[in-house]
Amino acid sequence: MPEKSPYPPRKPRCQCGEWVAHLDLMPPSPGTLRVTGKCTFPTTGHTVTLEPAVPQGINPKILLLTKKITVPDVAGDAITTIDVRFEERPNPPDLYKQVTILGSSEGEKDVTIEVQEVH
């Protein structure tokens, strides 16, 4: 059994939530998957992108996304919330039923959301 660390767990540098995944099947375009959410930071200047994880998991119906955070060289001292967005045209359009946004190494937990179809 591993020893318990005497140090408290690191707090994530951001709080992210309000995740939504929509599969837009409205004509005339092929289906487009859009994942959106919000991340709040204690300072200004951060950017967040979502990218497909490499490798993907064993279930092809679940898209795994990693969250990439860019920390600014200089930041203002103001709590800032930014919109986060990922877009993809899966083939076939209804390929994914769920999206999992993988937690960072800073104590964030993975978040799994259902894909909602829009007709």
Buried (B, 14 or more C-beta within 10 A) or exposed (E): EEEEEEEEEEEBBBBBEEBEBBBBBEEEEEBBBBBBBBBEBEBBBBEBEBEEBEEEEEEEEBBBBBBEBEEEEEBEEEEBEBEBEBEBEBEEBEBBBBBBBBBBEEEBEEBEBEBEEEE
